[in-house]
Amino acid sequence: MTKAVYVHVPFCEQICHYCDFNKVFLKGQPLEQYLSAFQREVEMTVAAQPPISITSIYIGGGTPTALDSDQLSRLLKVVNQNFLIKGEHIEYTVEVNPGTVDEEKLTVLKEAGVNRLSIGVQAFQDELLQTIGRIHRASDVYKTIELARKAGFNNLSLDLMFGLPGQTEEMFKETLQTAFSLSVEHFSAYSLKVEEKTVFYHLQRKGKLSLPPEDEEVKMYELLIEEMDKYGYAQYEISNFAKKGFESQHNLTYWNNDEYYGLGAGAHGYVDGVRHVNAGPVTHYIKHIEDGNFPYIDIHEVTKSEKMEEEMFMGLRKLSGICKTDFHRRFGLSLESVFGTQVKKLQEQGLLCDKGDRVFLTKKGIMLGNEVFEKFIGLSLE
């Protein structure tokens, strides 16, 4: 059953130096044409695969709030008319970049039923923000949170980053202290990964990107875990921390390996056992739809073997890990019969804990998550 909706808005006023998501500069883009194509994609999708019960909607990008108030209102109306089911309370998130929202846009969001904002902060040092290509400054974060609270939003999440060029452990500690002073409900914190086709990738290839040493990055992550715990934010996933009851329901859809609609240019979706990827370039996306087709450039029917692998490497991201009973209910096989050898080896290495009905990462395993996950990929079981 499809439980969640992801909507991709690919427009940005500035492209960050680390970002490899599908995005384009806002200026000169066919926004009205895009919104019309998006509406058609949603209508086609719902006609083919009607929603039964949606638990979360997430509008990301790009920068959704780069749209003006009327465009934003139009987008939300399409989403609401097709996915909001009367009487059901859902988590409804929109990504916000500091400095890109005002009272009018926040009112549009609130009146449309949006009840959670994910705010892309990354750091609180203006010089560091400039280095990574962000257009906001620390003062914009304070203003955005103040406006959001005034508009009635009581579920705010901040994105933070560590391992950035020129960032020290002391700077990251300062960022955390400032972040805690803002009393938000949720944090996502990620280490920098240099991806292809980004400004940082090209700088790195030229030997012009100075990153903190690996042991310094590890210290920043350890500091993150320690400080989050100290300030009452429970770590429930490798990179996510929340006050009790404010865990991201949408992201849990991914980690629980549940299905979700993926809509908009460059979006990925997973419905009825099939994963698809939408065309990324805005003009290509629009053309697919204007020609009367879904905008898919890749469709893959997920095999049972792949589903079981995904269950492991996605589910182990959660600190609660994987429930053996649920695994058996989903696949008709015990976790031990499929992955017993891998689990045993990882236990011996001190990376996994197999206790009662659950398999989960140890503290050491959390630090070396990718090494654990890769052990469950590429097994031929069919």
DRENVEXDO-747907 format. One record per residue (C-alpha): x, z, y. Coordinates in nm, 3 decimals. Example, Ala and Ser with C-alpha at 12.3 -4.5 7.8 and 13.67 -1.06 7.14 Angstrom:
{{1.230 0.780 -0.450}}
{{1.367 0.714 -0.106}}
END
This chain:
{{0.000 0.000 0.000}}
{{0.130 -0.098 0.338}}
{{0.161 0.219 0.540}}
{{0.336 0.130 0.866}}
{{0.367 -0.134 1.136}}
{{0.692 -0.241 1.301}}
{{0.673 -0.465 1.610}}
{{0.986 -0.625 1.753}}
{{1.011 -0.705 2.123}}
{{1.337 -0.900 2.158}}
{{1.381 -0.893 2.536}}
{{1.650 -0.697 2.721}}
{{1.761 -0.674 3.081}}
{{2.117 -0.617 2.956}}
{{2.281 -0.668 2.616}}
{{2.471 -0.357 2.503}}
{{2.825 -0.416 2.378}}
{{2.756 -0.269 2.032}}
{{2.412 -0.415 1.963}}
{{2.358 -0.677 1.693}}
{{1.978 -0.654 1.683}}
{{1.777 -0.966 1.758}}
{{1.761 -0.975 2.138}}
{{1.778 -1.211 2.437}}
{{1.813 -1.171 2.812}}
{{1.469 -1.120 2.965}}
{{1.519 -1.356 3.259}}
{{1.374 -1.703 3.211}}
{{1.210 -1.628 2.874}}
{{0.862 -1.768 2.787}}
{{0.702 -1.423 2.778}}
{{0.338 -1.530 2.795}}
{{0.395 -1.790 2.522}}
{{0.569 -1.525 2.312}}
{{0.280 -1.281 2.348}}
{{0.031 -1.553 2.249}}
{{0.241 -1.639 1.942}}
{{0.269 -1.268 1.856}}
{{-0.110 -1.232 1.874}}
{{-0.152 -1.528 1.640}}
{{0.106 -1.388 1.395}}
{{-0.076 -1.054 1.386}}
{{-0.415 -1.222 1.329}}
{{-0.274 -1.441 1.048}}
{{-0.104 -1.139 0.887}}
{{-0.413 -0.918 0.895}}
{{-0.630 -1.200 0.757}}
{{-0.388 -1.245 0.466}}
{{-0.310 -0.877 0.405}}
{{-0.568 -0.646 0.567}}
{{-0.447 -0.293 0.651}}
{{-0.614 -0.012 0.459}}
{{-0.458 0.303 0.601}}
{{-0.177 0.300 0.858}}
{{0.030 0.616 0.909}}
{{0.264 0.494 1.183}}
{{0.325 0.218 1.438}}
{{0.669 0.162 1.589}}
{{0.739 -0.082 1.872}}
{{1.111 -0.145 1.909}}
{{1.356 -0.404 2.027}}
{{1.522 -0.516 2.237}}
{{1.354 -0.319 2.510}}
{{0.972 -0.307 2.486}}
{{0.954 -0.151 2.833}}
{{1.136 -0.452 2.979}}
{{0.788 -0.609 2.974}}
{{0.583 -0.551 3.289}}
{{0.273 -0.329 3.273}}
{{0.028 -0.615 3.215}}
{{0.240 -0.769 2.939}}
{{0.290 -0.430 2.777}}
{{-0.084 -0.365 2.792}}
{{-0.154 -0.704 2.632}}
{{0.091 -0.637 2.348}}
{{-0.055 -0.291 2.277}}
{{-0.411 -0.426 2.282}}
{{-0.324 -0.679 2.009}}
{{-0.164 -0.406 1.797}}
{{-0.452 -0.163 1.847}}
{{-0.730 -0.411 1.775}}
{{-0.572 -0.507 1.445}}
{{-0.412 -0.189 1.309}}
{{-0.575 0.121 1.455}}
{{-0.832 0.251 1.211}}
{{-1.107 0.463 1.366}}
{{-1.076 0.835 1.308}}
{{-0.720 0.823 1.173}}
{{-0.442 1.004 1.357}}
{{-0.114 0.815 1.342}}
{{0.235 0.851 1.483}}
{{0.263 0.578 1.747}}
{{0.613 0.525 1.888}}
{{0.753 0.298 2.158}}
{{1.125 0.262 2.230}}
{{1.211 0.330 2.593}}
{{1.533 0.273 2.781}}
{{1.594 0.525 3.061}}
{{1.522 0.370 3.398}}
{{1.291 0.099 3.257}}
{{0.969 0.301 3.278}}
{{0.768 0.428 3.571}}
{{0.441 0.621 3.599}}
{{0.237 0.302 3.564}}
{{0.402 0.191 3.237}}
{{0.383 0.541 3.091}}
{{0.011 0.553 3.176}}
{{-0.037 0.218 3.000}}
{{0.139 0.357 2.690}}
{{-0.052 0.684 2.693}}
{{-0.392 0.521 2.740}}
{{-0.319 0.283 2.451}}
{{-0.270 0.580 2.218}}
{{0.110 0.589 2.209}}
{{0.206 0.951 2.136}}
{{0.583 0.936 2.078}}
{{0.871 0.790 2.279}}
{{1.216 0.709 2.140}}
{{1.458 0.714 2.432}}
{{1.792 0.532 2.408}}
{{2.029 0.778 2.576}}
{{2.353 0.736 2.370}}
{{2.570 0.957 2.598}}
{{2.559 1.157 2.921}}
{{2.889 1.045 3.077}}
{{2.823 0.763 3.324}}
{{3.165 0.610 3.268}}
{{3.107 0.600 2.892}}
{{2.763 0.446 2.940}}
{{2.925 0.173 3.148}}
{{3.190 0.116 2.879}}
{{2.929 0.051 2.611}}
{{2.722 -0.178 2.834}}
{{2.425 0.046 2.911}}
{{2.252 -0.012 3.245}}
{{2.118 0.343 3.283}}
{{2.302 0.651 3.404}}
{{2.254 1.018 3.310}}
{{2.026 1.077 3.610}}
{{1.786 0.810 3.474}}
{{1.749 1.010 3.150}}
{{1.638 1.324 3.336}}
{{1.392 1.123 3.546}}
{{1.247 0.941 3.242}}
{{1.192 1.266 3.050}}
{{1.033 1.427 3.355}}
{{0.794 1.132 3.397}}
{{0.715 1.128 3.023}}
{{0.626 1.499 3.020}}
{{0.415 1.454 3.333}}
{{0.230 1.167 3.161}}
{{0.149 1.401 2.869}}
{{0.400 1.299 2.602}}
{{0.488 1.597 2.383}}
{{0.690 1.415 2.117}}
{{1.017 1.278 2.251}}
{{1.316 1.157 2.052}}
{{1.662 1.088 2.195}}
{{1.915 0.846 2.045}}
{{2.277 0.959 2.069}}
{{2.602 0.791 1.960}}
{{2.949 0.912 1.865}}
{{3.278 0.746 1.777}}
{{3.254 0.540 2.097}}
{{3.555 0.383 2.275}}
{{3.727 0.649 2.483}}
{{3.493 0.924 2.359}}
{{3.652 1.256 2.265}}
{{3.509 1.543 2.061}}
{{3.485 1.743 2.385}}
{{3.281 1.464 2.550}}
{{3.045 1.452 2.253}}
{{3.003 1.828 2.265}}
{{2.915 1.798 2.634}}
{{2.658 1.528 2.550}}
{{2.501 1.753 2.286}}
{{2.484 2.053 2.521}}
{{2.315 1.843 2.789}}
{{2.076 1.697 2.532}}
{{1.974 2.042 2.406}}
{{1.897 2.153 2.761}}
{{1.622 1.888 2.775}}
{{1.417 2.054 2.497}}
{{1.304 1.737 2.321}}
{{1.150 1.739 1.975}}
{{1.373 1.498 1.782}}
{{1.723 1.345 1.777}}
{{1.875 1.043 1.607}}
{{2.255 1.034 1.622}}
{{2.467 0.749 1.490}}
{{2.835 0.670 1.474}}
{{2.943 0.340 1.624}}
{{2.965 0.057 1.373}}
{{3.132 -0.255 1.511}}
{{2.910 -0.545 1.407}}
{{2.981 -0.917 1.416}}
{{2.853 -1.120 1.715}}
{{2.885 -0.823 1.951}}
{{3.109 -0.775 2.255}}
{{3.290 -0.491 2.075}}
{{3.356 -0.712 1.772}}
{{3.530 -0.974 1.988}}
{{3.728 -0.706 2.172}}
{{3.835 -0.552 1.841}}
{{3.955 -0.887 1.710}}
{{4.169 -0.924 2.021}}
{{4.307 -0.571 1.975}}
{{4.138 -0.455 2.296}}
{{3.898 -0.196 2.154}}
{{4.034 0.157 2.143}}
{{3.821 0.370 1.908}}
{{3.866 0.739 1.819}}
{{4.063 0.796 1.495}}
{{3.851 0.834 1.182}}
{{3.925 1.207 1.149}}
{{3.807 1.257 1.509}}
{{3.482 1.077 1.429}}
{{3.433 1.300 1.123}}
{{3.483 1.606 1.345}}
{{3.216 1.475 1.583}}
{{2.971 1.439 1.293}}
{{3.049 1.789 1.168}}
{{3.000 1.919 1.521}}
{{2.666 1.735 1.538}}
{{2.537 1.899 1.219}}
{{2.658 2.243 1.325}}
{{2.514 2.228 1.678}}
{{2.179 2.082 1.570}}
{{2.134 2.368 1.325}}
{{2.234 2.622 1.591}}
{{1.969 2.489 1.830}}
{{1.688 2.479 1.572}}
{{1.687 2.110 1.479}}
{{1.668 2.067 1.102}}
{{1.864 1.778 0.956}}
{{1.618 1.592 0.735}}
{{1.813 1.265 0.703}}
{{2.180 1.172 0.741}}
{{2.138 1.080 1.109}}
{{1.812 1.250 1.206}}
{{1.722 1.600 1.322}}
{{1.388 1.747 1.423}}
{{1.200 2.055 1.529}}
{{0.959 2.158 1.251}}
{{0.672 1.911 1.221}}
{{0.835 1.642 1.439}}
{{1.016 1.440 1.169}}
{{0.978 1.064 1.226}}
{{0.695 0.952 0.999}}
{{0.779 0.588 1.062}}
{{1.141 0.617 0.956}}
{{1.032 0.818 0.652}}
{{0.837 0.506 0.550}}
{{1.169 0.323 0.515}}
{{1.351 0.609 0.344}}
{{1.060 0.664 0.104}}
{{1.083 0.294 0.018}}
{{0.721 0.236 0.122}}
{{0.588 -0.095 0.251}}
{{0.540 -0.194 0.616}}
{{0.432 -0.488 0.830}}
{{0.714 -0.649 1.032}}
{{0.594 -0.852 1.331}}
{{0.764 -1.035 1.617}}
{{1.079 -1.248 1.648}}
{{1.352 -1.130 1.412}}
{{1.138 -0.859 1.250}}
{{1.172 -0.768 0.882}}
{{0.864 -0.680 0.679}}
{{0.786 -0.556 0.328}}
{{0.431 -0.619 0.205}}
{{0.285 -0.655 -0.147}}
{{0.630 -0.634 -0.306}}
{{0.770 -0.915 -0.089}}
{{1.033 -0.878 0.184}}
{{1.040 -1.132 0.463}}
{{1.252 -1.205 0.770}}
{{1.103 -1.367 1.080}}
{{1.279 -1.636 1.282}}
{{1.498 -1.467 1.544}}
{{1.535 -1.716 1.833}}
{{1.225 -1.683 2.050}}
{{1.160 -2.059 2.072}}
{{1.192 -2.098 1.691}}
{{0.952 -1.808 1.636}}
{{0.697 -1.958 1.876}}
{{0.725 -2.306 1.720}}
{{0.663 -2.178 1.365}}
{{0.341 -2.015 1.481}}
{{0.226 -2.301 1.706}}
{{0.269 -2.527 1.400}}
{{0.024 -2.302 1.217}}
{{0.282 -2.131 0.994}}
{{0.406 -1.778 0.943}}
{{0.743 -1.742 1.122}}
{{0.929 -1.655 0.800}}
{{1.281 -1.787 0.748}}
{{1.340 -1.585 0.432}}
{{1.102 -1.456 0.166}}
{{1.213 -1.248 -0.129}}
{{1.000 -1.105 -0.406}}
{{1.163 -0.773 -0.486}}
{{1.230 -0.723 -0.857}}
{{1.168 -0.393 -1.033}}
{{1.545 -0.349 -1.066}}
{{1.592 -0.395 -0.691}}
{{1.305 -0.157 -0.614}}
{{1.469 0.114 -0.823}}
{{1.805 0.059 -0.650}}
{{1.637 0.075 -0.309}}
{{1.459 0.393 -0.414}}
{{1.799 0.552 -0.472}}
{{2.007 0.436 -0.176}}
{{1.722 0.475 0.073}}
{{1.583 0.798 -0.071}}
{{1.921 0.970 -0.090}}
{{1.951 0.936 0.289}}
{{1.693 1.217 0.309}}
{{1.835 1.566 0.266}}
{{1.547 1.642 0.029}}
{{1.667 1.350 -0.183}}
{{1.463 1.187 -0.458}}
{{1.183 1.337 -0.662}}
{{1.222 1.252 -1.033}}
{{0.847 1.280 -1.095}}
{{0.774 1.030 -0.817}}
{{1.040 0.794 -0.955}}
{{0.876 0.802 -1.299}}
{{0.528 0.754 -1.150}}
{{0.645 0.449 -0.954}}
{{0.850 0.274 -1.217}}
{{0.736 0.405 -1.555}}
{{1.094 0.505 -1.635}}
{{1.280 0.831 -1.593}}
{{1.550 0.844 -1.327}}
{{1.792 0.968 -1.593}}
{{1.731 0.669 -1.822}}
{{1.810 0.425 -1.541}}
{{2.075 0.599 -1.332}}
{{2.187 0.892 -1.547}}
{{2.548 0.770 -1.573}}
{{2.587 0.722 -1.197}}
{{2.425 1.056 -1.115}}
{{2.651 1.238 -1.363}}
{{2.970 1.080 -1.223}}
{{2.869 1.157 -0.864}}
{{2.788 1.516 -0.965}}
{{3.135 1.551 -1.115}}
{{3.281 1.426 -0.787}}
{{3.081 1.690 -0.597}}
{{2.876 1.429 -0.409}}
{{2.535 1.473 -0.571}}
{{2.330 1.771 -0.682}}
{{2.081 1.735 -0.970}}
{{1.854 2.037 -0.952}}
{{1.510 2.077 -1.105}}
{{1.293 1.781 -1.008}}
{{1.524 1.653 -0.734}}
{{1.850 1.466 -0.690}}
{{2.010 1.502 -0.347}}
{{2.339 1.475 -0.157}}
{{2.572 1.774 -0.140}}
{{2.739 1.864 0.193}}
{{3.037 1.657 0.083}}
{{2.800 1.375 -0.018}}
{{2.641 1.370 0.326}}
{{2.984 1.303 0.478}}
{{3.049 1.023 0.227}}
{{2.698 0.879 0.201}}
{{2.795 0.512 0.185}}
{{3.027 0.576 -0.108}}
{{2.734 0.734 -0.293}}
{{2.481 0.460 -0.208}}
{{2.700 0.172 -0.324}}
{{2.707 0.318 -0.676}}
{{2.338 0.227 -0.713}}
{{2.358 -0.133 -0.592}}
{{2.389 -0.447 -0.803}}
{{2.293 -0.309 -1.142}}
{{2.144 -0.561 -1.382}}
{{1.847 -0.389 -1.542}}
{{1.620 -0.683 -1.610}}
END
